[in-house]
Each structure stands twice: as structure tokens, then as C-alpha cells.
């Protein structure tokens, strides 16, 4: 989306009314055999939103 804003194909509206960031938490069972799908999701979230995940 940022690229489209920078290119001018999108325009930001209501810039003064930006929502506050909402924390995201991943809750999953702590097991040795964690599902590869769950592990992939948690890893992707960590890469996308920071290492706090």
C-alpha cells in the first residue's frame, strides 16, 4: 500500500484520524511436535510485525 501512496495512485484520507496500533498475540500449545503450519504462521507473523511475536 505504501508504494501505491508514494506513486500517487492512492490518496490518504482522514490522516488526522489514524487508529492506534493494536497488539497482536499468537497463542499456541507449547509442545515439542508443534504443527509445521502453526510454526510457519508464527514465523511469518514475527517477520512481518517484529520479533515481539
Helices and strands as residue ranges (DSSP letters): H 2-7, G 15-17, H 36-49
